[in-house]
Amino acid sequence: MRKFKIVPLSKEYAAQVRAAGKDAFGHAVIEQIATGLGPCRVSLKPFKKGIDTRLLISHSPFDIENPYNQPGPVFINKEEVEEYTDIYRFPPEIKANKKSFPLTLIGYNKEQLMVFTQQVGNDDVDELIANIFELHSEIDYLHARNAQACCYICKIERVEEPVL
């Protein structure tokens, strides 16, 4: 039973940033060889340190201007990559590496106001996401963020089960 879906940054959005050489805030894109694992916010795969070339951009994962609108730095791959497709489970390479990817889940309501936050710690992130959505009807969607760097990783949307 599907309780949630993962929403990466789109290939189209990344292509626009690459073509313009600027992010949505007008900041010049910074190109660099990966010194950390990332991940790429389109493919949601970790970068290969010293091998992959990544682009550093400012990104806001919000649609509505409000006090919780948190633009911040994220990485995308310099090369075109496929969007993360296994959307009904959290990216396994991120999930498996709790040391490099300590996670916090932040819940927002329909007005994009923060109503929940929880560190994942040693919990299974897939189970935790499903439980949060089951227990907290006020949460419209979640953001997964790096618990140390606070940077945005991906959006997690509630999947409504069809009424039979």
N, C-alpha and C positions, 0 to 999 in steps of 0.2 A: 504494500500500500504506500503510495507516494504522498509524503507530507510536505515536501518542499522542493524547490528547484534553485539551482545555482545560476546566477546571471553574471557572466564575465563582461568586460568591456567588449564592444563589438569590433569586428574586423573593419567595418566602415568607419567607425570613429577613429581607430588607429590609423587607417589609410589617410584620413583627412589631416591628422596631426603630422604624419610623415610628409605628406605633400606640401603642407603649409610651412613646415619647419617651426611651427609655433603651436602652443597648446591653446585651449579654449580661453585662457586668461591673457593671451598675447605674449606669453613668455617664450623666448627662444628655447627650442628643444635642446637638451644636453645629451650628446652621444658619448658613450663610454664603454670600455670593455668591462664586463661584469666582474665586480669585486665581491659581490655577495650573491645569494641564491635568488633574490627577488621576492616573489615570482613575477613572471610576465602576467599582466592583468587581463590579457586576451586569452592566451592558452591555459593560464593558471598552472603552468609548469615552471619548476625552478630553473634558473639560469645556470649554465655551466661556467663556473668562475674561471676567468682568464681566457675563455674561449668565445662565449656569446657576446655580441654587441647589443647593448640595450639603450633605450632612450628614456631619459628622465623628464617627466612632465608634471605640471600641476593639474589636478583633477578634482572635481567636486561630484560626488555620487548623488547629489540631491537635485530635485526638479524645482522645489519651492525655495525662495530666498527666506531664510529665517535664522534665528540665533544658533541652531544646531548645524547649519550648513558649514561643513568642515572641508574646505579645499586643502589638498595636501599633495605631497610628492608621491608619484607612483612610477613604476617602470613598465614599458612595453618593449617587445622585441623590435630591433631595428628592421629585421626582415618580416615580410608578411607571414603570419602564422594562422593556423586554424583556431577558431574559437573553441573553448572547452565545450565538449559535447555530452559528456556523461553527467548531465545536469541534475539527475535525481540522487546524486551522492556527492559528498564533499570531495574535492580533488585529493586522490589517495597519496600523491607525493608530498603534498602539504600536510595532510593528516598524519602521515607516518613519521614526519620529522618534527617532533614537538620541541626539540632544542632550538632548531633554526626558525621554526614557525610557531612560537607560543601564541595562542589565539584568544581573543576576546570577542564575544558576540554582543552586539548592541542592537536593541529592538526599538523600532520607531512605529508610531501610529500613523493613521491616514494623513494627518496634518504635518507629518515629518518631525514630530517632537519626540525626543528620546524618552522612552518609558521603561526601559529595561537594560541591564548590562550584567554580563557574567563571564568570568574567565573560564576557559575550557579546561585548563590544567591537564590532568590525566584522564579525564572523561573521554568517551568516544564521541567525537564531534557530531557524527550523523545522528546518534541516539539523542544527544543533547538538543540538537536543533528540533527534532521531532517532538521531544518533550516540551520544549519551550513553546512551540506553536500550539500544542495540545492544552497546556496549562494557562496560557496567556492570550486570551481572545483579543485583547486590546492591541496586540502587536500585529501590525500589517506586514512588516518585513524586517529582516535583520541585516546588519553589516558584519562581515567578518573582518577584523582588524588584527594586525600584529600587536600583541599585548605589550611588547617592549617599545617598539618604534611608533606605535599608534597609527601606522599607515593603513589605509584602506586596501583590502584584498579583493573582496567581491560582495555582491548583494545576494541575499538569500530570500526568495519569495515564498510565501505560504501557498500551498497547493490545496485548493478547496476540493474535497471529495464530492463527486456527484451524488445527488439525492436520488435514491431509487424508489 
